[in-house]
């Protein structure tokens, strides 16, 4: 798998962006991945937030399900 070196990763097919270590982001096909520096850039390109790892600009720790500022 290609390593994503960016703040966020999005899917060209679903138009959803995630944290790079999100389980949903890891399933994005390489040819459909797009990198973003931040949420503002992703939103400006018409992408929406991932409901698994990011909620309201906050990163959700999938292991413990705790929420920490992104």
OpenMM code with the backbone's topology and positions (N, CA, C; nanometers):
from openmm import Vec3, app, unit

residues = "UNK UNK UNK UNK UNK UNK UNK UNK UNK UNK UNK UNK UNK UNK UNK UNK UNK UNK UNK UNK UNK UNK UNK UNK UNK UNK UNK UNK UNK UNK UNK UNK UNK UNK UNK UNK UNK UNK UNK UNK UNK UNK UNK UNK UNK UNK UNK UNK UNK UNK UNK UNK UNK UNK UNK UNK UNK UNK UNK UNK UNK UNK UNK UNK UNK UNK UNK UNK UNK UNK".split()
positions = [
    Vec3(0.0836, -0.1178, 0.0000),
    Vec3(0.0000, 0.0000, 0.0000),
    Vec3(0.0883, 0.1245, 0.0000),
    Vec3(0.0460, 0.2235, -0.0748),
    Vec3(0.1180, 0.3496, -0.0804),
    Vec3(0.0945, 0.4278, 0.0479),
    Vec3(0.2015, 0.4827, 0.1041),
    Vec3(0.1890, 0.5632, 0.2249),
    Vec3(0.1392, 0.7020, 0.1878),
    Vec3(0.0404, 0.7494, 0.2598),
    Vec3(-0.0129, 0.8834, 0.2384),
    Vec3(0.0589, 0.9789, 0.3328),
    Vec3(0.1255, 1.0789, 0.2764),
    Vec3(0.1932, 1.1790, 0.3587),
    Vec3(0.1162, 1.3088, 0.3397),
    Vec3(0.0145, 1.3257, 0.4203),
    Vec3(-0.0713, 1.4439, 0.4130),
    Vec3(-0.1520, 1.4511, 0.5405),
    Vec3(-0.2211, 1.5618, 0.5582),
    Vec3(-0.3065, 1.5750, 0.6744),
    Vec3(-0.4294, 1.4871, 0.6653),
    Vec3(-0.4859, 1.4756, 0.5450),
    Vec3(-0.6080, 1.3990, 0.5238),
    Vec3(-0.6015, 1.3295, 0.3890),
    Vec3(-0.6803, 1.2246, 0.3742),
    Vec3(-0.6873, 1.1525, 0.2477),
    Vec3(-0.8337, 1.1414, 0.2065),
    Vec3(-0.8592, 1.1578, 0.0765),
    Vec3(-0.9959, 1.1503, 0.0264),
    Vec3(-1.0096, 1.0469, -0.0829),
    Vec3(-1.1337, 1.0127, -0.1102),
    Vec3(-1.1659, 0.9189, -0.2175),
    Vec3(-1.2315, 0.9953, -0.3316),
    Vec3(-1.1754, 0.9843, -0.4507),
    Vec3(-1.2332, 1.0514, -0.5673),
    Vec3(-1.3716, 0.9964, -0.6011),
    Vec3(-1.3981, 0.8697, -0.5682),
    Vec3(-1.5262, 0.8091, -0.6043),
    Vec3(-1.6376, 0.8436, -0.5065),
    Vec3(-1.6086, 0.8466, -0.3772),
    Vec3(-1.7124, 0.8756, -0.2779),
    Vec3(-1.7170, 1.0221, -0.2380),
    Vec3(-1.6082, 1.0965, -0.2668),
    Vec3(-1.5954, 1.2375, -0.2282),
    Vec3(-1.6017, 1.2540, -0.0767),
    Vec3(-1.5410, 1.1582, -0.0041),
    Vec3(-1.5320, 1.1607, 0.1414),
    Vec3(-1.3852, 1.1714, 0.1785),
    Vec3(-1.3527, 1.2519, 0.2831),
    Vec3(-1.2149, 1.2595, 0.3310),
    Vec3(-1.2049, 1.2052, 0.4724),
    Vec3(-1.0871, 1.1473, 0.5035),
    Vec3(-1.0626, 1.0779, 0.6300),
    Vec3(-0.9240, 1.1126, 0.6839),
    Vec3(-0.9025, 1.0751, 0.8088),
    Vec3(-0.7674, 1.0739, 0.8642),
    Vec3(-0.6925, 0.9604, 0.7940),
    Vec3(-0.5629, 0.9758, 0.7663),
    Vec3(-0.4892, 0.8730, 0.6915),
    Vec3(-0.4898, 0.7348, 0.7559),
    Vec3(-0.5043, 0.7270, 0.8879),
    Vec3(-0.5024, 0.5964, 0.9539),
    Vec3(-0.6418, 0.5383, 0.9775),
    Vec3(-0.7451, 0.6004, 0.9243),
    Vec3(-0.8822, 0.5504, 0.9369),
    Vec3(-0.8973, 0.4204, 0.8583),
    Vec3(-0.9773, 0.3285, 0.9092),
    Vec3(-0.9991, 0.2017, 0.8386),
    Vec3(-1.0622, 0.2256, 0.7015),
    Vec3(-1.1468, 0.3260, 0.6888),
    Vec3(-1.2076, 0.3571, 0.5593),
    Vec3(-1.1030, 0.4095, 0.4613),
    Vec3(-1.0101, 0.4919, 0.5083),
    Vec3(-0.9049, 0.5460, 0.4217),
    Vec3(-0.8147, 0.4354, 0.3699),
    Vec3(-0.7880, 0.3362, 0.4523),
    Vec3(-0.7008, 0.2264, 0.4099),
    Vec3(-0.7646, 0.1421, 0.2996),
    Vec3(-0.8962, 0.1503, 0.2839),
    Vec3(-0.9655, 0.0730, 0.1803),
    Vec3(-0.9794, 0.1482, 0.0480),
    Vec3(-0.9369, 0.2741, 0.0426),
    Vec3(-0.9477, 0.3515, -0.0813),
    Vec3(-0.8457, 0.2986, -0.1816),
    Vec3(-0.8918, 0.2646, -0.3010),
    Vec3(-0.8020, 0.2168, -0.4062),
    Vec3(-0.6992, 0.3251, -0.4382),
    Vec3(-0.5769, 0.2836, -0.4639),
    Vec3(-0.4669, 0.3777, -0.4869),
    Vec3(-0.5013, 0.4800, -0.5945),
    Vec3(-0.5607, 0.4360, -0.7034),
    Vec3(-0.5911, 0.5275, -0.8133),
    Vec3(-0.7013, 0.6278, -0.7772),
    Vec3(-0.7732, 0.6045, -0.6682),
    Vec3(-0.8809, 0.6947, -0.6259),
    Vec3(-0.8433, 0.7837, -0.5084),
    Vec3(-0.7196, 0.7743, -0.4586),
    Vec3(-0.6771, 0.8526, -0.3421),
    Vec3(-0.6343, 0.9930, -0.3818),
    Vec3(-0.6720, 1.0871, -0.2971),
    Vec3(-0.6291, 1.2255, -0.3133),
    Vec3(-0.5903, 1.2771, -0.1746),
    Vec3(-0.4816, 1.3543, -0.1670),
    Vec3(-0.4315, 1.4045, -0.0388),
    Vec3(-0.4721, 1.5504, -0.0205),
    Vec3(-0.5028, 1.5859, 0.1035),
    Vec3(-0.5370, 1.7229, 0.1401),
    Vec3(-0.4514, 1.7664, 0.2581),
    Vec3(-0.4145, 1.8937, 0.2608),
    Vec3(-0.3388, 1.9483, 0.3739),
    Vec3(-0.4263, 1.9609, 0.4980),
    Vec3(-0.5543, 1.9982, 0.4768),
    Vec3(-0.6437, 2.0198, 0.5906),
    Vec3(-0.7892, 2.0068, 0.5459),
    Vec3(-0.8802, 2.0152, 0.6427),
    Vec3(-1.0230, 1.9995, 0.6144),
    Vec3(-1.0749, 2.1109, 0.5239),
    Vec3(-1.0233, 2.2317, 0.5403),
    Vec3(-1.0663, 2.3428, 0.4560),
    Vec3(-1.0423, 2.3156, 0.3088),
    Vec3(-0.9268, 2.2588, 0.2781),
    Vec3(-0.8945, 2.2254, 0.1392),
    Vec3(-0.9892, 2.1179, 0.0869),
    Vec3(-1.0145, 2.0151, 0.1673),
    Vec3(-1.1048, 1.9066, 0.1260),
    Vec3(-1.2462, 1.9598, 0.1032),
    Vec3(-1.2942, 2.0418, 0.1941),
    Vec3(-1.4288, 2.0986, 0.1813),
    Vec3(-1.4397, 2.1879, 0.0584),
    Vec3(-1.3365, 2.2662, 0.0308),
    Vec3(-1.3358, 2.3542, -0.0862),
    Vec3(-1.3429, 2.2751, -0.2163),
    Vec3(-1.2915, 2.1519, -0.2139),
    Vec3(-1.2947, 2.0652, -0.3320),
    Vec3(-1.4245, 1.9847, -0.3408),
    Vec3(-1.5148, 2.0049, -0.2444),
    Vec3(-1.6444, 1.9379, -0.2491),
    Vec3(-1.6508, 1.8037, -0.1783),
    Vec3(-1.5527, 1.7750, -0.0938),
    Vec3(-1.5521, 1.6487, -0.0191),
    Vec3(-1.6249, 1.6680, 0.1133),
    Vec3(-1.6800, 1.5584, 0.1672),
    Vec3(-1.7447, 1.5647, 0.2981),
    Vec3(-1.6664, 1.4811, 0.3977),
    Vec3(-1.6927, 1.5040, 0.5248),
    Vec3(-1.6175, 1.4410, 0.6327),
    Vec3(-1.6560, 1.2931, 0.6490),
    Vec3(-1.5592, 1.2109, 0.6857),
    Vec3(-1.5815, 1.0692, 0.7158),
    Vec3(-1.6552, 1.0577, 0.8489),
    Vec3(-1.7585, 0.9779, 0.8525),
    Vec3(-1.8351, 0.9604, 0.9759),
    Vec3(-1.7705, 0.8597, 1.0703),
    Vec3(-1.6707, 0.7860, 1.0224),
    Vec3(-1.6027, 0.6888, 1.1082),
    Vec3(-1.4932, 0.7533, 1.1923),
    Vec3(-1.4110, 0.8373, 1.1319),
    Vec3(-1.2935, 0.8883, 1.2037),
    Vec3(-1.2996, 1.0366, 1.2370),
    Vec3(-1.3754, 1.1141, 1.1640),
    Vec3(-1.3809, 1.2589, 1.1858),
    Vec3(-1.5255, 1.3018, 1.2044),
    Vec3(-1.5512, 1.3736, 1.3104),
    Vec3(-1.6870, 1.4239, 1.3352),
    Vec3(-1.6769, 1.5673, 1.3828),
    Vec3(-1.7358, 1.6561, 1.3094),
    Vec3(-1.7356, 1.7966, 1.3494),
    Vec3(-1.5971, 1.8543, 1.3682),
    Vec3(-1.5011, 1.8107, 1.2856),
    Vec3(-1.3651, 1.8607, 1.2954),
    Vec3(-1.2848, 1.7972, 1.4072),
    Vec3(-1.3361, 1.6880, 1.4648),
    Vec3(-1.2667, 1.6212, 1.5745),
    Vec3(-1.2316, 1.4793, 1.5316),
    Vec3(-1.1125, 1.4372, 1.5675),
    Vec3(-1.0638, 1.3044, 1.5337),
    Vec3(-1.1130, 1.2050, 1.6377),
    Vec3(-1.1708, 1.0943, 1.5918),
    Vec3(-1.2190, 0.9899, 1.6813),
    Vec3(-1.1168, 0.8780, 1.6835),
    Vec3(-1.0672, 0.8433, 1.8015),
    Vec3(-0.9733, 0.7330, 1.8183),
    Vec3(-1.0518, 0.6032, 1.8083),
    Vec3(-1.0322, 0.5286, 1.6980),
    Vec3(-1.1101, 0.4078, 1.6745),
    Vec3(-1.0872, 0.3005, 1.7799),
    Vec3(-0.9687, 0.2955, 1.8394),
    Vec3(-0.9395, 0.1934, 1.9387),
    Vec3(-1.0193, 0.2104, 2.0661),
    Vec3(-1.0264, 0.3317, 2.1158),
    Vec3(-1.0946, 0.3544, 2.2430),
    Vec3(-1.2272, 0.4273, 2.2266),
    Vec3(-1.2536, 0.4756, 2.1058),
    Vec3(-1.3730, 0.5542, 2.0778),
    Vec3(-1.3786, 0.6833, 2.1588),
    Vec3(-1.2611, 0.7345, 2.1937),
    Vec3(-1.2559, 0.8652, 2.2581),
    Vec3(-1.2375, 0.9709, 2.1510),
    Vec3(-1.2740, 1.0916, 2.1813),
    Vec3(-1.2643, 1.2001, 2.0846),
    Vec3(-1.1586, 1.2984, 2.1313),
    Vec3(-1.0719, 1.3362, 2.0383),
    Vec3(-0.9664, 1.4325, 2.0680),
    Vec3(-0.9681, 1.5396, 1.9607),
    Vec3(-0.9262, 1.6613, 1.9925),
    Vec3(-0.9219, 1.7663, 1.8909),
    Vec3(-0.8337, 1.7252, 1.7738),
    Vec3(-0.8788, 1.7544, 1.6542),
    Vec3(-0.8014, 1.7192, 1.5341),
    Vec3(-0.6934, 1.8216, 1.5102),
] * unit.nanometer
topology = app.Topology()
chain = topology.addChain("A")
for resn in residues:
    res = topology.addResidue(resn, chain)
    for name in ("N", "CA", "C"):
        topology.addAtom(name, app.Element.getBySymbol(name[0]), res)
